[in-house]
Amino acid sequence: MIHKLKELEIISRQLEPTARQRKATRKKVISYSEDFLKQIEKLKAYETKADKGIALLNSPISEHPINIVEALNLIKQNVDSQGLNPASGGHLGYIPGGGIYYSALGDYLADITNRFAGIFFASPGAVRMENMLIAWMLKILGYPRNAAGNLTSGGSIANLIAIVTARDAKEINSKNITKSVIYLSQQAHHSVQKAIRIAGLNECILRYIKLDSAYRIVASELENLIKKDKKNGLNPCLIIASAGTTDVGAIDPLNEIANIAIRHKLWFHVDAAYGGFFILTNEGKKKLTGIEKSDSISIDPHKGLFLPYGSGAVLIKDISQMKKSHSYLANYMQDALSSTDEYSPADLSPELTKHFRGLRLWLPLKLHGTKPFVACLEEKLLLTKYFYQKIQKLGFEIECEPELSVVTYRYIPKKGDPDLFNKRLVEEVQKDGRVFITSTMLNGKFTLRLAILAFRTHLKTINLTLKILKEKVKLLEK
Ligand SMILES: *Cc1c(COP(=O)(O)O)cnc(C)c1O
């Protein structure tokens, strides 16, 4: 047995590279990432290649190791030079963010030390750090200090945690589910619909509230619906609004909706995954008034704080409700019970063991301070106004005035079908690849979107975008 153990040890010790091996491997990785960053201004925002990374499959997972140079080549050819480049400032589609550098170093440290950030007993420091970040978000959003939250992988899980908490707080169960009513907007992000289904609330009645011409919920309409539903013996329980819709960046009238929710005792959830961090700017603060009266908020640091993907957050005003849905006691966890200075993330989310994702947010906030983040958000709001003015001068029609950093616009060609023309236009811009824009359907019309939130997007990027759009329109009108 000893002999076998020694034999196995020799092989298993390969999992611990020597300091020299670490250094050599790290050097290659750093040099790869530095090359990427040096070229970031020149790299395309979108790249189509016929092979779509298929060559990755020619190097299957097997007993046979490859070296770091080969590995980096596989990544470069098949992953990093294909499709969308979200690190590019030219990423102006969906909702961008970018991926700031110090987060990568935070992740690096978190992975090396591998602190267990799920439970206070296991890593008091890691949990304090995560709770401190939550406390900072509570403060900027105007929630009380005794509210709680959780750092999630993104807005989708944040919405899920909030909706599950709302479900239990409002005691929606098999007896009343078919009479329970959820109010939302057709413009709600699809992760909200997913969360409703995953939370087992599919049998609830979903009421889509009428929207105004800027795609915002009409609050009076909401109240009328609630009153009518109550009169008919139904159980109005949850309102979901957006603070920045993905489609057009619309902010629902949060203050009015909050008052309605309070009056009628409904849970009020605000999906601020996209727009939440604009509250750090003066303009955003005014526009998000009322968000502090909600019961729960989703907010995405991988959007509004420009972190790499994998960082969302959910904030919930009543921690006892959050615990009721998410905490669990298991015998093998009993040692953890003695340490309760701070609440543990594992008691407030479906996760137990999780990535120590606080560090990727804490490190950049500490190393930069908050000022450049605020400036970057202000810059994005101003760039949006700039694009909005210039694009109209190029003869484009505007679908609605931008509230945050999304512009919706379309070109009306001299002849032919405008929908087809704009479809071709977005395809041409994507094929060009220097910038990446996307499209949507608004009022049944094919509409182009520009979403400005990547931290590397500056005036130069927007001027380039205008130039490309002008070029492509000319090409298509020929
Ligand atoms: C992006 C987004 C989501 C989903 O967040 P993920 O981080 O992609 O999971 C939810 N709601 C809104 C408004 C969003 O913009």
The ligand as an SDF file (V2000), in Angstrom:
LIG
                    3D

 15 15  0  0  0  0  0  0  0  0999 V2000
  -28.5460   42.2380  -18.3720 C   0  0  0  0  0  0  0  0  0  0  0  0
  -29.8470   42.3450  -17.7190 C   0  0  0  0  0  0  0  0  0  0  0  0
  -30.3730   41.3110  -16.9530 C   0  0  0  0  0  0  0  0  0  0  0  0
  -29.7170   39.9710  -16.8670 C   0  0  0  0  0  0  0  0  0  0  0  0
  -28.4920   40.0410  -16.2150 O   0  0  0  0  0  0  0  0  0  0  0  0
  -27.3340   38.9970  -16.5040 P   0  0  0  0  0  0  0  0  0  0  0  0
  -26.2250   39.6030  -15.7190 O   0  0  0  0  0  0  0  0  0  0  0  0
  -27.1040   38.9880  -17.9790 O   0  0  0  0  0  0  0  0  0  0  0  0
  -27.7440   37.6820  -15.9870 O   0  0  0  0  0  0  0  0  0  0  0  0
  -31.5520   41.5130  -16.2890 C   0  0  0  0  0  0  0  0  0  0  0  0
  -32.2090   42.6780  -16.3990 N   0  0  0  0  0  0  0  0  0  0  0  0
  -31.7530   43.6960  -17.1400 C   0  0  0  0  0  0  0  0  0  0  0  0
  -32.5410   44.9530  -17.2160 C   0  0  0  0  0  0  0  0  0  0  0  0
  -30.5630   43.5630  -17.8380 C   0  0  0  0  0  0  0  0  0  0  0  0
  -30.1190   44.5750  -18.5900 O   0  0  0  0  0  0  0  0  0  0  0  0
  1  2  1  0
  2  3  1  0
  2 14  2  0
  3  4  1  0
  3 10  2  0
  4  5  1  0
  5  6  1  0
  6  7  2  0
  6  8  1  0
  6  9  1  0
 10 11  1  0
 11 12  2  0
 12 13  1  0
 12 14  1  0
 14 15  1  0
M  END
$$$$
